Amino acid sequence: MLDPVHGLIKFDLTPQEQLIYKLINCPEFQRLRRIRQLGFSEFVYPGATHTRFSHSIGVFHNARRLLEIIKLKSGDFDGERASIALCAALLHDLGHGPFSHTFENVERSRGAEKNHEMWTSEIINGDTEIRKSLSELGENYSSEVGKIISGSEGADIYASVVSSQFDADRLDYLKRDKYMTGIGSGDFDMEWILDCLEVGSITIGGIGDEDFENAPAFYLNYKGFQGAEAYLQARFHMYSHVYMHKTTRGAEKMLEALLGHLSNLLKEKSLNELGISEENIVVEYLLEESPNLALYLKLDDNVIWSFLEELKSCSDEYVAGLSSGLLERKLYKCFDVGIRAVPNSGHLMAFKKALRDNAEKLGLIWGLTLLQDDPKIDGYKWYDWDSENALKKVLVDVSNKEQKENPTDIASLSMIVQALVQKEEIYRIYVPNNEDRDKVSALWTEITK
């Protein structure tokens, strides 16, 4: 396969890689061709139309490279564990629904218990072509792959290949998303970082001496210190400029509001009253309290886009309006509080309360024509050494010596990374038009004067 980010990705004739190729051609994996990696980001960056499919192939490629480093630099290489990790890297995104995390938020608001990781586990362990293919390497193989993806098994260096602060997933999506969006910031030298990567041992554990253990872990030698800083800065910039872009987030919130509202309407009105066809996969899914896997796998981005076209004629004005807005890119207007709020002033909390109390007076409906967005950006997560999550640290050895020293958390060494540990809070309000935004702005002015 020829990939725009990694170049030529080959598959050799070993049983392991032939299995990987077989997994790629399973219908559950091919479905990822119809789920875009960045959802609504193409509203801002027209080139951001790449899919979970291409991303997953890239993650597999990176995982293979990381496992080769373990094999080369570790004195104790577990081939079977490596094989399981490689399959887990390829299949880690199988359970994503249409528009990925947006659809997951809709499900959460409906009280659904399953997130995309749980759906992934069900695909891997259920009556699917994926499970049948995995079983060729062993009866419990699918179960072991699922454990690495879910993180339900104790962390080790092989699990770190799939999920950590320096894993095959992030190494791909940061490079791929930057490339496809075309933004100027957010770059880092992946080849240099991989060249500086070492395998050593760190001590992790609990309070008692008997809880401590030496665990194999990735770390960067002293030459990779600045490369690691650039890598973490790149991740922060991608979140700030792409993943949390106000236009993208606004479209996501509109889709969440639309599907959430429609889900409630379907409990109160007939399809005939709403002017919606009975023969619709999304309607069938929303009507089920506990949708099964076969129904879930029928959902993808294309299904949602087609459904929005039908919903333009819905008898409910909000469903019709939100559908038209998303199809025609007539999006809600954003009032960005984060750039106005004075830290620790108390204004933000007072404003949130005032919005709740005065929404009706403003002619707005909370959760429908008045939408809020309050995510946080973690530039770098701090993990204690007495936790198994210590293996998720970005570790650097700055000793400039040939012998292996105890690597150190980069946050203890870099002022740049210390700044990234602080969470950046975002608070935005989205309303249908400029007039409504002016009302919200006036309320903010009243709170802060």
PyMOL commands that set and color helices and strands:
alter all, ss='L'
color gray80, all
select helices_A, chain A and resi 15-24+27-34+39-43+52-73+79-91+101-109+116-125+129-137+141-150+157-162+168-181+190-195+209-211+222-243+246-268+271-274+281-287+293-296+301-311+317-327+347-358+388-392+410-412+415-421+434-448
alter helices_A, ss='H'
color red, helices_A
select strands_A, chain A and resi 2-3+7-8+197-204+213-220+333-336+371-373+376-377+395-396+408-409+424-425+428-431
alter strands_A, ss='S'
color yellow, strands_A
deselect
rebuild
show_as cartoon
